[in-house]
Amino acid sequence: MHKSHLWAIATLAGAGCATAALADTSEVTWQNRVVVAKEGAHCADDPNCFNRYHPAIPAVVRANPGDHIVFETRDALDSDLTLDATNDDVTAIDLNLVHPMTGPVHIEGAQAGDVLAVTLVDIEPDQYGYTVIVPGFGFLRDLFTEPYVVNWKLDRQAATSDQMPGVRVPMAAFMGSVGVLPGDTEVKTWLDRERALAEVGGVALPPQPIGALPADVCGPNGSHPDQCLRTIPPRENGGNMDVQQMQIGTTLLLPCFVDGCGLFVGDVHYAQGDGEVSGTAIEMGAVVTVTTEVLKDAGATITSPHFEGGPQLKTIAPERFYATVGFPLKARGEVPAFLTYLDGEKIGDLENLSEDLTLAARAALIDMIDYLEREHDLSREQAYILSSVAVDLVIGQVVDVPNYTVSAIIDLEVFEEE
């Protein structure tokens, strides 16, 4: 190449370098980001946080479809737990504060009767998370009656804990709670059906104004203290679904019941097994980024949450596993805790229940806890906690009457020594 050509290229390169120095690439953006910030130590301090559902709760920000909406979220219990938390600290948790949600966000152009497509773009985890056993709560609440906590150190790769040595749980984060606000009709319908369940002895959580936020809507002196729905049960508006398959890259479809939909996010999980059996996953605060699309009039056919994705289920599948299989069997004279609200005269004397997936899941889980205790030297509480964050309860079949089958599957990769 001629020297003059080399000189010209060098001159142009130098000019380019000089120009580049004026603007770092981090300043080159294309996303329109709408940030729903976290303020204060707790939800009660935060104007962008609420812990009940009602259409009177006002939107805190507005966003257009296609915007990148960034939710700064709190842990599910709105707790003061830290890496030094002890079992005694669990007893101080106020369950009236469950779950703090960030939002709601008004989506421009969305109307009642539409469907909101919410795509999970990213989850940035906090550095601390926890899993707890709360007395009176959880799938095996009759067997695990004492408080217990495991504190986790989190990064983008895995969770580890001094209370669970030798265990490394890979990050598989998702939104434990995500949804939209109900309308007046939905509030009445859902309260009526839950009230009917409670009247026959079933487990249903009525409105509780104590600790309810926003206080001016849902608190004791608020405008709707007896109508604000608790966030613990999931419903047609989404909410506390705890579906671990809703991973980064999947799209959740939510029917809208109010104009603007009222999108919210909270209760983010670092990792969870299908079942979340202790009542908690690896709970954490996080920064969650989503995008939205409005599907006009699609609420006529999509009346409850649906979701779709690509290879996400492959990425969270275990490479090696051990599994137990449960059937709906029990001891004579026993009435399982989840059936005590029904007439127990027939149930108590039976050793085999018909077509009962819950009892089959319970049997598989107890066998899995026995296995983890026996083969991996975990205490019974540790095994229950690990089952909540890394064991999947999977339906095998629902046709071979009377014994439906449920498997409990543990990802053996969580054991560092394996």
C-alpha positions in Angstrom: 0.0 0.0 0.0 1.3 3.5 -0.9 2.5 5.6 2.1 0.0 8.3 1.3 -2.8 5.8 1.7 -1.5 4.6 5.0 -1.3 8.2 6.2 -4.9 8.9 5.1 -6.2 5.8 7.0 -4.2 6.8 10.1 -5.6 10.3 9.9 -9.2 9.0 9.6 -8.7 6.5 12.4 -7.3 9.3 14.6 -10.3 11.5 13.9 -12.6 8.7 14.7 -10.9 8.0 18.0 -11.1 11.7 18.9 -14.8 11.7 18.2 -15.4 8.5 20.1 -13.8 10.0 23.2 -16.5 12.6 23.4 -19.3 10.0 23.9 -18.9 6.6 25.7 -21.0 3.8 24.2 -23.0 3.6 27.4 -24.5 6.9 26.4 -25.9 5.4 23.1 -29.4 4.2 24.0 -32.6 3.2 22.2 -34.9 2.0 25.0 -37.5 4.2 26.5 -37.2 3.2 30.2 -39.9 3.9 32.7 -38.5 3.3 36.3 -40.9 2.6 39.2 -38.4 3.3 41.9 -38.3 1.9 45.4 -38.3 4.5 48.2 -37.8 4.1 51.9 -37.0 1.0 54.0 -40.4 -0.6 53.8 -43.6 -0.6 51.7 -45.3 1.7 54.3 -42.6 4.3 53.5 -43.0 4.0 49.7 -45.6 5.8 47.6 -44.9 3.2 44.8 -45.8 0.2 46.9 -49.0 -1.5 47.9 -50.0 -4.9 49.4 -53.7 -5.3 48.6 -55.8 -5.3 45.4 -58.6 -2.9 44.6 -59.4 -0.8 41.5 -59.4 2.4 43.7 -55.6 2.1 44.1 -54.2 4.8 41.7 -51.5 4.2 39.2 -48.1 5.7 40.2 -46.7 6.0 36.7 -47.8 5.7 33.1 -46.0 3.8 30.4 -46.6 3.1 26.7 -46.6 -0.4 25.1 -43.1 -1.2 24.1 -41.5 0.8 26.9 -39.0 -1.0 29.1 -40.6 -0.8 32.5 -38.2 -1.2 35.4 -39.7 -2.3 38.7 -37.6 -2.0 41.9 -39.1 -4.6 44.1 -39.1 -5.7 47.8 -38.9 -9.2 49.3 -42.2 -11.0 49.8 -42.4 -10.5 53.6 -41.3 -6.8 53.5 -38.9 -8.0 56.2 -35.8 -6.8 58.1 -34.1 -10.2 57.7 -30.3 -10.2 57.0 -27.5 -12.7 56.6 -27.4 -12.8 60.4 -31.2 -13.6 60.8 -32.1 -16.4 63.2 -35.1 -18.6 63.7 -36.3 -16.3 66.4 -36.5 -13.5 63.8 -39.0 -15.5 61.8 -41.5 -15.3 64.6 -41.4 -11.4 64.4 -42.5 -11.3 60.8 -45.9 -9.6 60.3 -47.8 -11.6 57.7 -50.3 -8.7 57.4 -47.6 -7.0 55.3 -47.5 -9.8 52.6 -46.9 -9.1 49.7 -45.4 -5.6 48.9 -46.0 -4.9 45.2 -44.3 -2.2 43.1 -46.8 -0.2 41.0 -49.4 -0.1 39.7 -48.5 1.1 36.2 -51.1 2.5 33.8 -50.4 1.1 30.3 -51.5 3.7 27.8 -54.2 2.6 25.4 -55.1 -0.6 27.3 -58.8 -1.0 28.2 -60.9 -3.4 30.2 -61.5 -6.4 28.0 -58.0 -6.3 26.4 -55.1 -8.6 27.3 -51.8 -7.3 28.4 -48.8 -9.3 27.1 -45.9 -8.9 29.6 -42.5 -10.1 28.5 -39.8 -10.6 31.2 -36.6 -9.0 30.0 -34.3 -9.2 33.0 -34.0 -9.7 36.7 -31.1 -8.2 38.7 -31.0 -10.0 42.1 -30.2 -8.4 45.4 -27.2 -9.9 47.2 -29.3 -11.4 50.0 -32.2 -13.8 50.0 -33.9 -16.1 52.5 -36.1 -19.2 52.8 -38.2 -19.7 55.9 -40.6 -22.1 57.6 -43.4 -20.1 59.2 -45.5 -22.0 61.7 -49.0 -22.7 60.5 -48.0 -22.1 56.8 -46.7 -24.3 54.1 -47.6 -27.6 52.5 -46.5 -29.7 55.5 -47.5 -27.2 58.1 -48.8 -30.1 60.4 -45.3 -31.7 60.4 -43.1 -28.6 60.5 -44.3 -26.5 63.4 -41.2 -24.5 64.4 -39.8 -21.4 62.8 -36.7 -21.9 60.6 -34.6 -19.7 58.3 -31.9 -20.3 55.7 -30.0 -17.1 54.7 -28.6 -17.1 51.1 -25.8 -15.2 49.5 -26.8 -14.4 46.0 -25.1 -13.4 42.7 -25.9 -13.9 39.1 -24.7 -17.5 39.1 -25.9 -19.3 42.3 -27.1 -19.1 45.8 -25.1 -20.5 48.7 -25.7 -20.5 52.5 -23.8 -21.1 55.7 -26.9 -22.9 57.0 -26.9 -25.2 54.0 -23.2 -26.2 53.4 -22.4 -28.1 50.3 -25.5 -26.8 48.5 -25.3 -24.5 45.5 -28.7 -23.5 43.9 -28.3 -22.0 40.4 -30.1 -18.8 39.7 -33.4 -19.4 37.9 -35.2 -16.1 38.8 -38.8 -15.2 38.0 -41.6 -13.0 39.2 -43.4 -14.8 42.0 -46.1 -12.2 41.8 -47.1 -10.3 38.7 -50.5 -9.2 37.7 -53.1 -6.5 37.0 -55.7 -4.8 39.2 -59.2 -6.3 39.4 -62.3 -4.3 38.6 -65.3 -3.7 40.9 -67.1 -6.8 39.5 -64.1 -9.1 40.1 -63.6 -7.8 43.6 -67.2 -8.7 44.5 -67.2 -12.0 42.7 -63.9 -13.2 44.3 -64.9 -12.0 47.8 -68.2 -13.8 47.6 -66.7 -17.1 46.5 -63.9 -17.0 49.1 -66.4 -16.0 51.8 -68.5 -19.1 50.9 -65.4 -21.3 51.2 -64.6 -19.9 54.6 -68.2 -20.5 55.8 -67.8 -24.3 55.3 -64.4 -24.3 57.0 -62.1 -23.9 54.0 -59.0 -21.8 54.1 -59.7 -18.3 52.8 -58.2 -15.0 53.8 -60.8 -12.2 54.2 -59.8 -8.5 53.9 -57.5 -7.4 56.7 -57.2 -3.6 57.0 -54.4 -3.8 59.6 -51.1 -3.3 57.7 -52.9 -2.8 54.5 -51.5 -0.4 51.9 -52.2 2.1 50.5 -53.7 3.0 53.8 -56.1 5.7 52.4 -57.8 3.0 50.3 -57.3 -0.3 52.2 -56.3 0.7 55.8 -58.7 0.8 58.8 -59.7 4.3 58.0 -59.4 3.9 54.2 -62.2 4.2 51.6 -62.5 0.4 51.0 -61.2 -1.4 54.1 -63.6 -4.4 53.7 -63.1 -4.8 50.0 -59.3 -4.9 49.4 -58.2 -8.4 48.5 -55.3 -10.1 50.1 -52.3 -10.9 47.8 -51.6 -14.4 49.0 -54.0 -16.4 46.7 -53.5 -16.0 43.0 -56.6 -15.3 41.0 -57.7 -14.5 37.4 -55.7 -11.2 37.6 -52.5 -13.2 38.2 -50.8 -12.1 41.4 -49.0 -14.7 43.6 -48.9 -17.5 41.0 -45.4 -18.7 41.9 -44.9 -20.4 38.5 -41.1 -21.0 38.1 -41.5 -21.6 34.4 -42.2 -17.9 33.9 -38.5 -17.4 33.3 -36.6 -14.5 31.6 -37.8 -14.5 28.0 -41.3 -15.8 28.5 -44.4 -13.7 27.9 -47.3 -13.6 30.3 -50.8 -12.9 29.0 -53.1 -11.2 31.5 -56.7 -10.2 31.0 -57.3 -6.5 31.9 -60.2 -5.6 34.2 -59.7 -1.9 34.4 -58.5 0.7 31.9 -54.8 0.9 31.9 -54.6 -2.6 33.4 -52.7 -1.5 36.6 -49.6 -3.7 36.1 -47.6 -4.6 39.2 -44.6 -6.8 40.1 -43.3 -8.2 43.4 -42.3 -11.2 45.4 -39.4 -12.1 43.1 -37.8 -15.5 43.5 -34.2 -16.3 42.9 -35.0 -20.0 42.6 -37.9 -22.2 43.5 -39.0 -25.8 43.1 -42.4 -26.6 41.7 -44.6 -26.5 44.8 -42.7 -24.0 46.9 -43.5 -26.5 49.7 -42.2 -24.7 52.8 -44.2 -21.6 51.8 -41.2 -19.6 50.5 -38.7 -19.9 47.7 -35.4 -18.1 47.8 -37.1 -14.7 48.4 -35.4 -11.5 47.5 -35.7 -8.0 46.4 -34.8 -7.4 42.8 -34.8 -5.0 39.8 -37.2 -6.4 37.2 -37.4 -5.2 33.6 -40.4 -6.0 31.4 -42.0 -4.8 28.2 -45.7 -4.9 27.3 -48.0 -5.2 24.4 -51.8 -4.6 24.3 -53.9 -7.3 22.6 -57.1 -5.6 21.8 -60.3 -7.3 22.9 -58.5 -10.6 23.6 -60.0 -10.7 27.0 -63.1 -12.4 25.5 -61.0 -15.6 25.1 -58.2 -15.2 27.6 -60.0 -14.9 30.9 -57.2 -16.0 33.2 -53.3 -16.0 33.0 -51.6 -17.8 30.1 -47.9 -17.7 29.2 -45.7 -18.7 26.4 -42.0 -18.9 25.6 -39.2 -20.7 23.8 -36.3 -22.8 25.2 -36.7 -21.6 28.8 -38.0 -24.9 30.2 -35.0 -26.7 28.8 -32.6 -24.3 30.5 -34.1 -25.0 34.0 -34.4 -28.8 33.5 -31.9 -30.8 35.7 -29.0 -32.6 34.1 -29.1 -35.3 36.8 -31.9 -36.1 39.2 -33.4 -38.4 41.8 -37.1 -38.8 42.2 -39.7 -40.3 44.5 -43.3 -41.2 43.5 -46.3 -40.7 45.6 -49.8 -42.2 45.7 -52.9 -41.0 47.6 -52.3 -43.3 50.5 -52.4 -42.4 54.2 -52.6 -44.0 57.7 -55.9 -45.3 59.0 -57.4 -42.7 61.3 -55.6 -39.8 59.8 -57.4 -36.8 58.2 -54.9 -34.8 56.2 -54.6 -31.1 57.2 -55.9 -29.9 53.8 -59.1 -32.0 54.1 -60.0 -31.2 57.7 -62.6 -28.6 56.6 -64.6 -31.4 54.9 -66.8 -34.1 56.6 -64.1 -36.4 57.9 -66.2 -39.4 58.9 -65.4 -41.3 55.7 -61.9 -39.9 55.2 -60.6 -40.8 58.6 -61.1 -44.6 58.3 -59.7 -44.9 54.8 -56.1 -45.7 53.9 -56.6 -44.9 50.2 -58.3 -41.8 48.9 -59.6 -41.6 45.4 -58.1 -39.4 42.7 -56.3 -37.2 45.2 -53.3 -35.3 43.7 -52.7 -33.4 46.9 -52.2 -36.5 49.0 -50.1 -38.1 46.3 -47.9 -34.9 46.3 -47.6 -35.0 50.0 -46.5 -38.7 49.9 -43.9 -38.0 47.3 -42.6 -35.0 49.2 -42.3 -36.8 52.5 -40.3 -39.6 50.8 -38.0 -37.0 49.2 -37.4 -35.4 52.6 -36.6 -38.8 54.0 -34.1 -39.4 51.1 -32.4 -36.0 51.5 -32.1 -36.6 55.2 -30.7 -40.1 54.8 -28.5 -39.8 51.7 -27.3 -36.2 51.9 -27.0 -35.7 55.7 -29.4 -32.8 55.9 -31.6 -32.1 58.9 -35.3 -32.5 58.4 -35.8 -28.8 58.3 -32.9 -28.3 55.8 -34.4 -31.0 53.6 -37.8 -29.3 53.7 -36.2 -25.9 52.8 -34.2 -27.4 50.0 -37.3 -29.1 48.7 -39.0 -25.7 48.6 -36.3 -24.2 46.4 -35.0 -27.1 44.3 -37.5 -30.0 44.2 -40.2 -30.1 41.5 -43.6 -31.8 42.2 -44.7 -33.2 38.8 -48.0 -34.8 38.0 -47.5 -38.2 36.4 -51.0 -39.3 35.5 -54.6 -38.5 36.4 -56.4 -41.5 34.9 -55.3 -44.6 36.8 -58.1 -44.5 39.4 -58.0 -44.4 42.3 -54.2 -43.7 42.5 -53.1 -40.6 40.7 -49.3 -40.2 40.8 -47.0 -37.3 41.6 -43.2 -37.4 41.5 -40.9 -35.3 43.6 -37.7 -34.6 41.6 -34.4 -33.2 43.0 -31.8 -31.7 40.8 -28.6 -33.5 42.0 -26.5 -30.7 40.6 -27.3 -28.6 43.7 -24.9 -30.8 45.7 -21.4 -29.5 45.3 -19.8 -32.8 46.2 -21.7 -34.8 43.6 
